[in-house]
Amino acid sequence: MTEALLAGGGFGLGLLLLIRTLFPAAPLLQESVARHDAARAPRAATPRDISGRLIGLRAGVGTSLASALQVRGIRYTSVRPDLAVLGRSMEGFLATKALCAVAGLLAVPLLSVLALASGSSVPLTVPLIGSLLLGAVGFVVPDVVLRQKAAERRRDFQHAVGSFVDLVALNMAGGRGVPEALLGAVSVGRGWAFARISQALAGARLAGTTPWQALGDLGEELAVDDLRELAASLTLVADNGAKVRESLASRAASLRRRELTDAEGKAGEDSQSMLIAQLVLCIGFMVFLIYPAAVRVLQS
């Protein structure tokens, strides 16, 4: 009797669920409004949303730091040419310095807490001194990395300037004037350096200034001496009517010689580094061979 009642109840419950599924009831107004509000509510944070928020937080920190420095009259002019060469903003650089410093300050105390949790005893001076040292290192490391990357990119730009001077001289040899020769040369070149020069010349055309003044301003912004010297040479053409074709050709030849000298010096440095590495490898191999025999002699 009990089994029959349970079977009948189960059958009736299944039939009821089937009917409710096939013929659902009309939703209540409160449920519809709640479903609509839930659809308009912010979604759960995805990894892309989290990364976007982190980028926004970094930008906010950099903007706050830049504003604070500007209010106090601190312009941080020493890194602006390097940032301009790399195409980075001052706000992002300041945020990187601040985050690296904070990470350095918190790294040693966090490791000390983990050591204490594992039962090890750590003196109070160790996390204090360590956090200060790592914080200072984290504050300085972005400057060092920035200078290294900017130096490499500036060398690439100087190489592009040498090619640009060659192209300008060739265009002027074809009978073009200085502005037309500059535009023709920059239209032939490719790469980020020629793109920056093209942007500077286009900005000069829109602003109504001379192309050589735009090149000089770009050289000042990026701290590229070759570009400033080129602008000075072109200024002499406009002011004094100097012969620019010969001077540009000689300047291009001197730039090529200097690039060749730099390449030879870099190759010599690489050769010396390889010799030192080979010497260290040989010393290690000799120690590996001699150490067992020396230990046996000393133990006998």
ABEGO torsion letter per residue (X at the ends): XAAAAAAAAAAAAAAAAAAAAABBBBBBAAAAAAAAAAAABBBBBBAAAAAAAAAAAAAAAAAAAAAAAAAAGBAGAAAAAAAAAAGBBAAAAAAAAAAAAAAAAAAAAAAAAAAAAAGBBBBAAAAAAAAAAAAAAAAAAAAAAAAAAAAAAAAAAAAAAAAAAAAAAAAAAAGBBAAAAAAAAAAABBEAAAAAAAAAAAAAAAAGBBAAAAAAAAAAAAGBAAAAAAAAAAAAAAAAGBBAAAAAAAAAAAAAAAAAAAAAAAAAAAAAAAAAAAAAAAAAAAAAAAAAAAAAAAAX
